[in-house]
Amino acid sequence: MEIPDLVDLIWLFEGEPTREFEDLEWPVGLHSFRLTRGTQAVLFSLDPTAGEAYISLCACGQEHTYLGRLRRLERLSVDRGPSDYEGLRLWLPGDTTEPLALQTKPRIRLAWDVKPVGAW
């Protein structure tokens, strides 16, 4: 799996990750990044060696979206777009989905578009 450097993820989430097990250093084990913007918050957890990620979105302290155990990730990339846009893209195997996009700035937003697999 291709992943950004740890320093790029720290920049994107504006802080150091917490580790599931303190004795495991990056990139081994599950590492969790938290970010809050106003009333919106995201928890992004990544296990680079297993190629798995978890995403949880909260509003006003209440979880409203959870994508758990996204498996066999092929690639992650940090996006720095026009204006103030910052985010993370996650690619899954195959070509049936667009990359999952987690926007972190100027607001927290999640977008994932699945390509149609046929017509009935």
PEVEN-V278394 format. One record per residue. N is the residue number from 1. RES is the residue in three letters. SS is DSSP state (2 for helix, 1 for strand, 0 for the rest). PHI is phi as a letter, one per 40 degrees, with the letter a starting at -180 (* if undefined). D_CENTER is the distance of its C-alpha to the mean C-alpha in Angstrom with 1 decimal. Layout:
n: {N | N}
res: {RES | RES}
ss: {SS | SS}
phi: {PHI | PHI}
d_center: {D_CENTER | D_CENTER}
//
This chain:
n: {1 | 2 | 3 | 4 | 5 | 6 | 7 | 8 | 9 | 10 | 11 | 12 | 13 | 14 | 15 | 16 | 17 | 18 | 19 | 20 | 21 | 22 | 23 | 24 | 25 | 26 | 27 | 28 | 29 | 30 | 31 | 32 | 33 | 34 | 35 | 36 | 37 | 38 | 39 | 40 | 41 | 42 | 43 | 44 | 45 | 46 | 47 | 48 | 49 | 50 | 51 | 52 | 53 | 54 | 55 | 56 | 57 | 58 | 59 | 60 | 61 | 62 | 63 | 64 | 65 | 66 | 67 | 68 | 69 | 70 | 71 | 72 | 73 | 74 | 75 | 76 | 77 | 78 | 79 | 80 | 81 | 82 | 83 | 84 | 85 | 86 | 87 | 88 | 89 | 90 | 91 | 92 | 93 | 94 | 95 | 96 | 97 | 98 | 99 | 100 | 101 | 102 | 103 | 104 | 105 | 106 | 107 | 108 | 109 | 110 | 111 | 112 | 113 | 114 | 115 | 116 | 117 | 118 | 119 | 120}
res: {MET | GLU | ILE | PRO | ASP | LEU | VAL | ASP | LEU | ILE | TRP | LEU | PHE | GLU | GLY | GLU | PRO | THR | ARG | GLU | PHE | GLU | ASP | LEU | GLU | TRP | PRO | VAL | GLY | LEU | HIS | SER | PHE | ARG | LEU | THR | ARG | GLY | THR | GLN | ALA | VAL | LEU | PHE | SER | LEU | ASP | PRO | THR | ALA | GLY | GLU | ALA | TYR | ILE | SER | LEU | CYS | ALA | CYS | GLY | GLN | GLU | HIS | THR | TYR | LEU | GLY | ARG | LEU | ARG | ARG | LEU | GLU | ARG | LEU | SER | VAL | ASP | ARG | GLY | PRO | SER | ASP | TYR | GLU | GLY | LEU | ARG | LEU | TRP | LEU | PRO | GLY | ASP | THR | THR | GLU | PRO | LEU | ALA | LEU | GLN | THR | LYS | PRO | ARG | ILE | ARG | LEU | ALA | TRP | ASP | VAL | LYS | PRO | VAL | GLY | ALA | TRP}
ss: {0 | 1 | 0 | 0 | 0 | 2 | 2 | 2 | 2 | 2 | 2 | 2 | 2 | 0 | 0 | 0 | 0 | 1 | 1 | 0 | 0 | 0 | 0 | 0 | 0 | 0 | 0 | 0 | 0 | 1 | 1 | 1 | 1 | 1 | 1 | 1 | 1 | 0 | 0 | 1 | 1 | 1 | 1 | 1 | 1 | 1 | 1 | 0 | 0 | 0 | 0 | 1 | 1 | 1 | 1 | 1 | 1 | 1 | 1 | 0 | 0 | 1 | 1 | 1 | 1 | 1 | 1 | 1 | 1 | 1 | 0 | 0 | 0 | 0 | 1 | 1 | 1 | 1 | 1 | 1 | 0 | 0 | 0 | 0 | 0 | 1 | 1 | 1 | 1 | 1 | 1 | 0 | 0 | 0 | 0 | 0 | 1 | 0 | 0 | 1 | 1 | 1 | 1 | 1 | 1 | 0 | 0 | 0 | 1 | 1 | 1 | 0 | 0 | 1 | 0 | 0 | 0 | 0 | 0 | 0}
phi: {* | c | b | c | c | d | c | c | c | c | c | c | c | f | i | c | c | c | b | c | b | d | c | c | c | d | b | c | g | c | b | b | b | b | a | b | b | g | c | c | a | b | b | b | b | b | b | c | c | c | g | b | b | b | b | b | b | b | b | f | g | b | c | b | a | b | b | b | f | c | c | f | d | c | a | b | a | c | b | b | b | c | f | b | c | a | a | b | b | b | b | b | c | g | b | c | b | c | c | c | b | b | c | b | a | c | b | c | a | b | b | a | b | c | c | c | c | i | b | b}
d_center: {14.0 | 13.5 | 11.0 | 11.4 | 13.9 | 13.1 | 14.9 | 12.6 | 9.5 | 12.2 | 13.3 | 10.2 | 9.7 | 13.5 | 14.2 | 14.5 | 12.5 | 14.6 | 15.6 | 16.7 | 19.8 | 21.2 | 23.1 | 20.2 | 19.1 | 16.1 | 15.1 | 16.9 | 15.6 | 12.8 | 11.3 | 9.8 | 8.8 | 10.4 | 11.1 | 14.0 | 15.6 | 18.9 | 18.7 | 15.0 | 12.5 | 8.9 | 8.2 | 5.1 | 7.2 | 7.6 | 11.1 | 11.7 | 15.3 | 14.7 | 12.0 | 10.1 | 6.9 | 7.2 | 6.1 | 9.2 | 10.6 | 14.1 | 17.0 | 20.1 | 19.1 | 18.7 | 15.8 | 15.9 | 12.9 | 11.5 | 9.9 | 11.0 | 11.4 | 9.9 | 12.5 | 13.8 | 10.9 | 12.9 | 11.0 | 8.1 | 9.4 | 9.5 | 11.5 | 14.5 | 16.4 | 19.8 | 20.7 | 18.2 | 15.0 | 11.9 | 8.4 | 5.8 | 7.0 | 6.7 | 10.4 | 12.2 | 15.9 | 18.7 | 19.2 | 19.1 | 15.7 | 14.3 | 10.9 | 8.2 | 7.7 | 5.8 | 8.8 | 9.4 | 13.1 | 15.7 | 14.2 | 11.1 | 10.8 | 9.1 | 11.1 | 11.8 | 15.3 | 17.2 | 20.2 | 23.5 | 25.0 | 28.5 | 31.1 | 33.4}
//
